[in-house]
Amino acid sequence: MAAAILTSLTSYGEVSTIDGLMMLDTARHLAGGGMPIVERTPGEPGRDGRLYLKSAPASTVLLLPAVWIPSAAVALGAGERARTLGEEFLASQIGACARALVVALVFLLLERLSPGRRANIGLALLSLVATYDFQYGRSYYPETIVAAAILGCTIALVDVATGGRRPEGGALVIGALCAISVAFRWETAAFAPIVAFMLLRVADRPERRRSLVAFALPLLLAAIVLGLVNAARFGAPWRTGYEGESIVRAPWIGWIGLVVSPGFGLVWYAPAMLGLLFPPVWTAGGAANRTTRSTLVGLLSTAILLYGSWHAWNGGLAWGPRFLAALMPLALVVVFDSWHADAGARRAGIALVAASVVMNVLLLVAPFERFWAYARVNGWNDEQIRWSIGASPLVNQPRMTWQVASNLGDLDRFSRRAAERLGVRATSARSGPEDPAEILRSSVLLNLPALWWLKARLAGVPGWICWSIPVAGALAAAWTIRLAYRGW
């Protein structure tokens, strides 16, 4: 509950990205009994020539409640503007609940590693703001669901390794979670061999064959269902809409860049991950610790090799850290669990987490969508953004955050712009490319922590109530850090 409240306090109530609007478009069509086509580009032409969302279909299904509930409100007399507000707010809260689930699973995994430790709840709450994956808790990006599935797989592997669960039962759970992950992001199918290998390691020899069968059954069922969906959308079970986005030349540049480049590097945008260099991380004994570490190493290595070789990182302007966001909660568990064994690691870890919190705050106030517009207005190309320090978010996030802060005294004007854009977002007239200069001027990407401050102002909520939100968030963050540090 605490995690859900903390996440909701800093989640957005307005969809501000093209992907987010596309997902809502597809959910509207599906809720109306039609195929999940998109109303705006980019998309992938299907067998009937219409544009279809190329994301895995589970994201569309997840958003159906965000369409159904506002539709019921409209039927009871609310207007179309209320429908749009309701859809976008509920969509963002689905993401917030998913992020709260991740926190709960972080706590459960920490309990498996060090049962009854008082710091576990504080560390789990601290995971909300310790890496850049927190910015995906503000919306309904599928990375959050994948993170939950990965944590669930690791918990089941630990239970099998420690004798807390029969291998066949654990394998069935793990296979189902892997299937859910693939249903939200196609490329996570590459994680399945790693998880299967870990399952063979922790299961006793007589039970390995049955465990593999139990693991494969949910994946086979998911492959059949997803294949039928792809056949209906694109004419073939193996087509997912990602044609043309493939492995590129010199992938080792992508591997290095995903970890250390100024524009997208893991170590700059999630300093807490430097905690993986602490010796205590790799010396903790016990089957649970070894299983968790091995799972992280396998999945993180696979993700870097996969995404570092992929078109979206090397050939397009994508937010590099997002590709590793799903693994960050698991990495934090490995880092956090080592703190109780070494006071020096704990002090250094707190400093790294504090740096991560600062970066998360900057990303929440001025997210990547705003940086993308800022870069385009300044004429920076993709290569500059990835490799030039001067054109990287590392330098420009504080500058953009200051720009946003300087606009806080003119909230009325931004509230009026929010009302204008609300009417546009409720119609198909919102299709077409966004103008970067308009994005920088727009209230949509003013992106205060909790953009629904503006919506509260539109609804007549007194300003002192709106300002109480960041104060409560700051107090909660300070309490969480104190609890995590003093819990030993």
MIBAFI-344251 format. One line per field, with one value per residue (C-alpha): x negated, y, z negated; residue in three letters. Coordinates in steps of 0.02 Angstrom, whole numbers, padded with zeros to 5 digits. Example, Ala and Ser with C-alpha at 12.3 -4.5 7.8 and 13.67 -1.06 7.14 Angstrom:
BEGIN
X: c(-00615,-00684)
Y: c(-00225,-00053)
Z: c(-00390,-00357)
r: c(ala,ser)
END
This chain:
BEGIN
X: c(00000,-00140,-00224,-00062,-00040,-00219,-00209,-00042,-00110,-00238,-00144,-00078,00106,00081,00014,-00125,-00210,-00167,-00180,-00062,00070,00052,00082,00241,00297,00278,00369,00515,00532,00520,00648,00766,00754,00633,00453,00325,00276,00191,00254,00086,-00087,-00209,-00137,-00151,-00034,00062,00133,00281,00170,00218,00092,00069,-00026,-00187,-00201,-00157,00032,00038,00012,00175,00270,00199,00273,00450,00510,00444,00564,00713,00729,00729,00850,00969,00950,00993,01147,01200,01189,01005,00935,00803,00671,00706,00682,00510,00456,00518,00431,00264,00272,00325,00192,00058,00125,00118,-00067,-00078,00002,-00118,-00264,-00194,-00190,-00375,-00412,-00316,-00415,-00579,-00530,-00485,-00651,-00748,-00655,-00710,-00891,-00890,-00729,-00663,-00789,-00713,-00791,-00700,-00544,-00649,-00757,-00605,-00531,-00699,-00698,-00560,-00684,-00854,-00865,-00795,-00666,-00561,-00515,-00424,-00315,-00238,-00155,-00099,-00256,-00271,-00446,-00367,-00268,-00424,-00519,-00385,-00392,-00582,-00573,-00439,-00547,-00695,-00590,-00528,-00707,-00765,-00621,-00669,-00854,-00817,-00687,-00540,-00450,-00445,-00540,-00389,-00278,-00414,-00447,-00263,-00260,-00422,-00359,-00197,-00293,-00409,-00255,-00182,-00346,-00348,-00166,-00217,-00386,-00427,-00615,-00612,-00595,-00786,-00779,-00691,-00848,-00938,-00795,-00783,-00969,-00950,-00805,-00913,-01048,-00936,-00826,-00881,-00930,-00776,-00658,-00743,-00649,-00478,-00529,-00576,-00409,-00315,-00419,-00386,-00197,-00148,-00272,-00200,-00024,-00081,-00168,-00007,00100,-00025,-00049,00139,00140,-00006,00076,00234,00138,-00006,00036,-00094,-00122,-00305,-00277,-00270,-00278,-00463,-00527,-00673,-00731,-00867,-01045,-01167,-01351,-01485,-01368,-01510,-01490,-01312,-01365,-01490,-01375,-01229,-01339,-01451,-01399,-01359,-01190,-01124,-01249,-01188,-01319,-01272,-01084,-01081,-01233,-01168,-01217,-01400,-01363,-01383,-01569,-01568,-01658,-01524,-01398,-01492,-01545,-01378,-01350,-01196,-01095,-00974,-01113,-01203,-01043,-00995,-01168,-01180,-01007,-01054,-01220,-01137,-00992,-01095,-01227,-01092,-01004,-01163,-01210,-01033,-00991,-01166,-01154,-00979,-00927,-00829,-00986,-01113,-01006,-00868,-00841,-00779,-00801,-00947,-00922,-00742,-00805,-00884,-00749,-00662,-00819,-00856,-00747,-00833,-01004,-00957,-00910,-01085,-01165,-01054,-01072,-01261,-01247,-01212,-01376,-01489,-01472,-01584,-01476,-01322,-01392,-01453,-01289,-01186,-01290,-01260,-01075,-01067,-01145,-01016,-00875,-00938,-00940,-00766,-00700,-00777,-00699,-00529,-00529,-00599,-00581,-00661,-00519,-00563,-00748,-00709,-00618,-00757,-00888,-00790,-00763,-00952,-00990,-01083,-01091,-01080,-01269,-01294,-01160,-01236,-01420,-01440,-01440,-01382,-01229,-01189,-01049,-01188,-01224,-01055,-00937,-00979,-00960,-00789,-00734,-00776,-00674,-00525,-00547,-00552,-00380,-00296,-00240,-00134,-00031,00130,00066,00010,00178,00265,00150,00187,00373,00346,00243,00368,00495,00369,00317,00499,00509,00419,00352,00206,00130,-00029,-00205,-00236,-00327,-00477,-00462,-00278,-00322,-00441,-00307,-00167,-00094,-00092,-00280,-00297,-00297,-00298,-00311,-00130,-00066,00108,00067,00123,00280,00315,00302,00421,00543,00530,00423,00338,00154,00099,00166,00071,-00091,-00067,-00099,-00286,-00311,-00233,-00338,-00500,-00458,-00416,-00581,-00682,-00593,-00624,-00811,-00824,-00730,-00841,-01003,-00956,-00871,-01022)
Y: c(00000,00121,00084,00115,00283,00337,00287,00373,00534,00543,00464,00564,00586,00631,00527,00628,00506,00444,00263,00296,00374,00231,00103,00191,00199,00012,-00022,00086,-00016,-00180,-00123,-00082,-00259,-00221,-00263,-00161,-00041,00127,00298,00382,00343,00262,00090,-00064,-00098,-00258,-00381,-00264,-00112,-00026,00025,-00091,-00067,-00168,-00188,-00356,-00369,-00389,-00201,-00172,-00296,-00219,-00050,-00111,-00061,00115,00121,00031,00132,00307,00240,00193,00369,00446,00336,00409,00586,00637,00724,00669,00774,00674,00515,00570,00626,00464,00355,00439,00448,00266,00211,00297,00220,00046,00080,00141,-00018,-00122,-00026,-00059,-00245,-00234,-00159,-00300,-00430,-00344,-00360,-00545,-00582,-00489,-00593,-00751,-00694,-00624,-00673,-00556,-00417,-00251,-00157,-00260,-00152,00007,-00063,-00118,00056,00131,00032,00150,00289,00205,00183,00258,00120,00229,00344,00196,00184,00349,00269,00100,00051,-00140,-00136,-00129,-00288,-00375,-00321,-00401,-00562,-00570,-00547,-00681,-00802,-00769,-00797,-00964,-01015,-00973,-01073,-01225,-01204,-01197,-01335,-01220,-01274,-01432,-01412,-01456,-01328,-01196,-01232,-01209,-01041,-00987,-01038,-00941,-00785,-00798,-00813,-00655,-00564,-00612,-00560,-00384,-00373,-00492,-00487,-00552,-00726,-00717,-00728,-00897,-01002,-00917,-00954,-01134,-01158,-01092,-01211,-01358,-01300,-01291,-01445,-01618,-01733,-01851,-01702,-01604,-01680,-01654,-01479,-01433,-01498,-01397,-01243,-01263,-01288,-01106,-01042,-01157,-01097,-00916,-00949,-01019,-00873,-00740,-00828,-00820,-00635,-00600,-00699,-00595,-00431,-00459,-00618,-00735,-00804,-00754,-00573,-00452,-00283,-00256,-00295,-00184,-00159,-00290,-00324,-00191,-00184,-00168,-00219,-00203,-00015,-00036,-00149,-00021,00126,00050,00040,00195,00318,00495,00492,00320,00238,00132,00194,00377,00360,00226,00258,00130,-00004,00035,-00058,-00217,-00183,-00205,-00366,-00411,-00429,-00582,-00663,-00693,-00879,-00986,-01065,-00918,-00789,-00891,-00921,-00737,-00680,-00808,-00761,-00577,-00608,-00715,-00596,-00436,-00506,-00563,-00395,-00296,-00410,-00405,-00222,-00160,-00249,-00187,-00055,00045,00087,00100,00176,00272,00400,00286,00311,00193,00152,00097,-00064,-00118,-00047,-00214,-00288,-00146,-00204,-00374,-00291,-00182,-00335,-00407,-00240,-00206,-00380,-00357,-00201,-00291,-00385,-00234,-00060,00018,-00052,00015,00192,00195,00118,00254,00386,00300,00283,00469,00508,00394,00484,00651,00583,00512,00679,00764,00634,00654,00843,00844,00668,00603,00663,00841,00808,00737,00898,01004,00910,00929,01115,01134,01033,00891,00727,00552,00529,00688,00639,00467,00513,00700,00753,00928,00862,00723,00718,00709,00894,00954,00872,01000,01141,01079,01051,01233,01286,01190,01262,01438,01408,01360,01539,01534,01379,01464,01482,01301,01249,01336,01250,01083,01115,01156,01000,00894,00930,00888,00723,00668,00672,00594,00769,00732,00615,00666,00708,00820,00985,00987,01174,01152,01010,01123,01257,01137,01097,00915,00907,01033,00868,00921,00774,00720,00816,00797,00949,01045,00942,00974,01160,01140,01056,01200,01114,01246,01275,01232,01056,01036,01094,00973,00828,00858,00897,00731,00643,00721,00673,00495,00480,00543,00421,00277,00312,00327,00162,00073,00134,00109,-00059,-00164)
Z: c(00000,-00044,00122,00217,00129,00160,00343,00368,00295,00434,00579,00724,00758,00940,01082,01160,01278,01450,01392,01248,01360,01484,01347,01294,01475,01495,01331,01389,01548,01453,01324,01468,01535,01677,01714,01615,01753,01721,01772,01786,01853,01829,01850,01958,02107,02081,02205,02236,02266,02102,01970,01822,01660,01669,01480,01406,01382,01193,01172,01265,01157,00998,01045,01076,00900,00934,01082,01008,00847,00929,01061,00921,00848,01018,01027,00860,00925,00920,01074,01198,01110,00953,01053,01113,00939,00865,00993,00973,00784,00763,00887,00784,00623,00700,00722,00542,00477,00582,00505,00332,00375,00420,00248,00163,00261,00218,00035,00054,00140,00005,-00123,-00035,-00045,-00223,-00313,-00446,-00415,-00470,-00325,-00192,-00184,-00176,-00039,00060,00049,00092,00254,00313,00340,00349,00538,00696,00708,00591,00735,00814,00660,00717,00866,00930,01021,01022,00947,00774,00806,00873,00716,00608,00711,00694,00506,00496,00596,00481,00324,00394,00439,00263,00189,00294,00250,00063,00061,00031,00190,00295,00460,00569,00482,00489,00672,00715,00625,00709,00881,00855,00801,00952,01063,00984,01013,01197,01215,01162,01251,01394,01374,01195,01273,01273,01082,01084,01118,00973,00855,00918,00888,00711,00683,00735,00615,00462,00496,00444,00587,00579,00592,00730,00877,00798,00747,00926,00990,00859,00904,01091,01082,01041,01170,01303,01263,01272,01439,01511,01451,01505,01671,01704,01659,01776,01915,01896,01894,02015,02110,02033,01856,01855,01907,01761,01847,01810,01984,02033,01853,01842,01789,01849,01891,01756,01614,01487,01503,01444,01300,01238,01269,01175,01020,01025,01164,01101,01186,01138,01020,00876,00754,00777,00762,00628,00516,00391,00516,00479,00319,00421,00409,00219,00168,00038,00182,00246,00082,-00004,-00026,-00019,00122,00127,00149,00282,00379,00377,00431,00571,00637,00639,00728,00862,00894,00889,01007,01127,01121,01157,01302,01372,01354,01391,01559,01598,01725,01596,01498,01638,01775,01691,01555,01417,01231,01204,01019,01047,01128,00964,00851,00826,00747,00627,00482,00483,00491,00343,00241,00269,00221,00071,-00002,-00016,-00124,-00287,-00273,-00252,-00328,-00195,-00055,-00145,-00159,00022,00078,-00007,00083,00251,00215,00171,00341,00422,00333,00399,00576,00557,00496,00648,00763,00682,00697,00875,00949,01107,01218,01170,01198,01371,01416,01340,01442,01604,01578,01550,01708,01623,01717,01644,01640,01539,01415,01388,01376,01346,01163,01209,01301,01177,01048,00918,00945,01007,00881,00744,00871,00928,00749,00711,00863,00798,00624,00696,00772,00609,00579,00737,00703,00758,00936,00939,00869,01013,01137,01053,01077,01261,01292,01198,01333,01469,01389,01384,01575,01722,01763,01646,01775,01862,01806,01657,01681,01562,01531,01487,01370,01274,01257,01216,01048,01100,01079,00939,00844,00664,00546,00553,00703,00634,00526,00679,00692,00510,00545,00691,00573,00449,00318,00207,00242,00065,00089,00252,00171,00026,00146,00176,-00009,-00057,00074,00009,-00171,-00118,-00022,-00172,-00287,-00167,-00156,-00345,-00368,-00243,-00321,-00504,-00480,-00526)
r: c(met,ala,ala,ala,ile,leu,thr,ser,leu,thr,ser,tyr,gly,glu,val,ser,thr,ile,asp,gly,leu,met,met,leu,asp,thr,ala,arg,his,leu,ala,gly,gly,gly,met,pro,ile,val,glu,arg,thr,pro,gly,glu,pro,gly,arg,asp,gly,arg,leu,tyr,leu,lys,ser,ala,pro,ala,ser,thr,val,leu,leu,leu,pro,ala,val,trp,ile,pro,ser,ala,ala,val,ala,leu,gly,ala,gly,glu,arg,ala,arg,thr,leu,gly,glu,glu,phe,leu,ala,ser,gln,ile,gly,ala,cys,ala,arg,ala,leu,val,val,ala,leu,val,phe,leu,leu,leu,glu,arg,leu,ser,pro,gly,arg,arg,ala,asn,ile,gly,leu,ala,leu,leu,ser,leu,val,ala,thr,tyr,asp,phe,gln,tyr,gly,arg,ser,tyr,tyr,pro,glu,thr,ile,val,ala,ala,ala,ile,leu,gly,cys,thr,ile,ala,leu,val,asp,val,ala,thr,gly,gly,arg,arg,pro,glu,gly,gly,ala,leu,val,ile,gly,ala,leu,cys,ala,ile,ser,val,ala,phe,arg,trp,glu,thr,ala,ala,phe,ala,pro,ile,val,ala,phe,met,leu,leu,arg,val,ala,asp,arg,pro,glu,arg,arg,arg,ser,leu,val,ala,phe,ala,leu,pro,leu,leu,leu,ala,ala,ile,val,leu,gly,leu,val,asn,ala,ala,arg,phe,gly,ala,pro,trp,arg,thr,gly,tyr,glu,gly,glu,ser,ile,val,arg,ala,pro,trp,ile,gly,trp,ile,gly,leu,val,val,ser,pro,gly,phe,gly,leu,val,trp,tyr,ala,pro,ala,met,leu,gly,leu,leu,phe,pro,pro,val,trp,thr,ala,gly,gly,ala,ala,asn,arg,thr,thr,arg,ser,thr,leu,val,gly,leu,leu,ser,thr,ala,ile,leu,leu,tyr,gly,ser,trp,his,ala,trp,asn,gly,gly,leu,ala,trp,gly,pro,arg,phe,leu,ala,ala,leu,met,pro,leu,ala,leu,val,val,val,phe,asp,ser,trp,his,ala,asp,ala,gly,ala,arg,arg,ala,gly,ile,ala,leu,val,ala,ala,ser,val,val,met,asn,val,leu,leu,leu,val,ala,pro,phe,glu,arg,phe,trp,ala,tyr,ala,arg,val,asn,gly,trp,asn,asp,glu,gln,ile,arg,trp,ser,ile,gly,ala,ser,pro,leu,val,asn,gln,pro,arg,met,thr,trp,gln,val,ala,ser,asn,leu,gly,asp,leu,asp,arg,phe,ser,arg,arg,ala,ala,glu,arg,leu,gly,val,arg,ala,thr,ser,ala,arg,ser,gly,pro,glu,asp,pro,ala,glu,ile,leu,arg,ser,ser,val,leu,leu,asn,leu,pro,ala,leu,trp,trp,leu,lys,ala,arg,leu,ala,gly,val,pro,gly,trp,ile,cys,trp,ser,ile,pro,val,ala,gly,ala,leu,ala,ala,ala,trp,thr,ile,arg,leu,ala,tyr,arg,gly,trp)
END
